[in-house]
Amino acid sequence: MHELGVVIEVVKTVERFAKANNVSKIDKLVLQIGELSSMIPKYIESCYPAAVDGTIMEETKLEIEILPGNAICKECNSIFNFIQSKGKCSKCGSNDIELISGKEFMIKEILAC
């Protein structure tokens, strides 16, 4: 489970942000995770309490937004969900596609009081 290491790095990043901006408490942290990324949201949620224990983020609410794994067909230019269509263009059935979203993992918002 590599999610714990990633969450620890997120906590460090948020703590650096807080220090640089004279923030003493973070209310909410919003992460965006692509459905094609290697991060599993339920694992992020389960290891989050251990990662924030003893930090200024200890009482911070974690919110996760899932970003769709979309692709564009190079044959017909149709945009479709890669997972729902099993990797083929949902319009023409082509395998000649390019992923355009869904591999992201990022901090979207840090809400401080």
C-alpha positions in Angstrom: 0.0 0.0 0.0 1.9 3.0 -1.3 -0.9 5.3 -0.4 0.4 5.9 3.1 3.7 7.3 1.8 1.8 9.5 -0.7 -0.5 10.8 2.1 2.5 11.6 4.3 4.0 13.7 1.5 0.7 15.5 1.0 0.7 16.3 4.8 4.2 17.6 4.5 3.2 19.8 1.5 0.2 21.2 3.3 2.3 21.9 6.5 4.8 23.8 4.4 2.0 25.8 2.8 0.6 26.5 6.3 3.9 27.6 7.6 4.6 29.9 4.6 1.2 31.5 5.0 1.1 31.8 8.8 -1.8 29.3 9.0 -2.2 27.5 12.3 -5.1 25.2 11.5 -6.5 23.6 8.4 -10.2 22.9 8.3 -10.5 20.9 5.1 -8.3 19.3 2.5 -9.7 18.4 -0.9 -7.8 15.9 -3.1 -8.6 15.1 -6.6 -7.8 11.5 -7.7 -8.2 10.3 -11.2 -10.0 7.0 -11.6 -7.1 5.7 -13.7 -4.4 6.8 -11.2 -2.6 4.3 -9.1 -4.2 5.7 -5.9 -7.1 4.0 -4.4 -9.4 6.5 -2.6 -10.6 4.1 0.2 -6.9 3.4 1.1 -6.2 7.1 1.1 -9.1 7.6 3.5 -8.1 4.7 5.7 -4.5 5.8 6.2 -5.3 9.6 6.4 -5.9 9.6 10.2 -2.5 8.0 10.9 -0.7 10.4 8.6 -2.2 13.5 10.2 -1.9 12.3 13.8 0.1 14.8 15.8 0.1 17.4 13.1 -1.8 20.7 12.6 -4.0 18.7 10.3 -5.2 16.3 13.0 -8.7 17.6 12.9 -8.8 18.3 9.2 -11.7 17.0 7.2 -10.5 15.1 4.1 -12.6 15.3 0.9 -11.8 13.3 -2.2 -13.1 14.1 -5.6 -12.9 11.4 -8.3 -11.9 12.6 -11.8 -13.2 10.6 -14.7 -10.8 8.6 -16.9 -11.6 10.1 -20.3 -10.1 9.4 -23.6 -10.4 10.8 -27.1 -10.7 8.7 -30.2 -8.1 9.5 -32.9 -10.4 8.2 -35.5 -13.7 10.1 -34.9 -12.6 12.6 -32.2 -15.2 11.4 -29.8 -14.5 11.8 -26.1 -15.6 8.9 -23.8 -15.0 7.3 -20.5 -12.2 4.8 -20.8 -13.4 2.5 -18.1 -17.1 2.4 -19.1 -16.3 1.7 -22.7 -13.5 -0.9 -21.8 -10.8 1.1 -23.6 -12.5 1.3 -27.0 -14.3 4.3 -28.5 -17.9 4.2 -27.5 -18.9 5.8 -30.8 -16.9 3.9 -33.5 -15.2 1.1 -31.6 -11.6 2.1 -32.4 -8.7 1.2 -30.2 -6.7 4.2 -31.5 -7.3 6.4 -28.5 -5.4 8.9 -26.3 -6.1 9.3 -22.6 -6.9 12.9 -21.7 -7.8 12.7 -18.0 -8.0 10.3 -15.1 -4.4 9.8 -14.0 -4.3 12.9 -11.8 -3.5 13.0 -8.1 -3.5 16.6 -6.8 -4.3 18.9 -3.9 -7.3 20.9 -5.1 -8.0 23.0 -2.0 -6.6 23.8 1.4 -9.2 25.5 3.5 -7.9 27.2 6.6 -9.6 29.0 9.4 
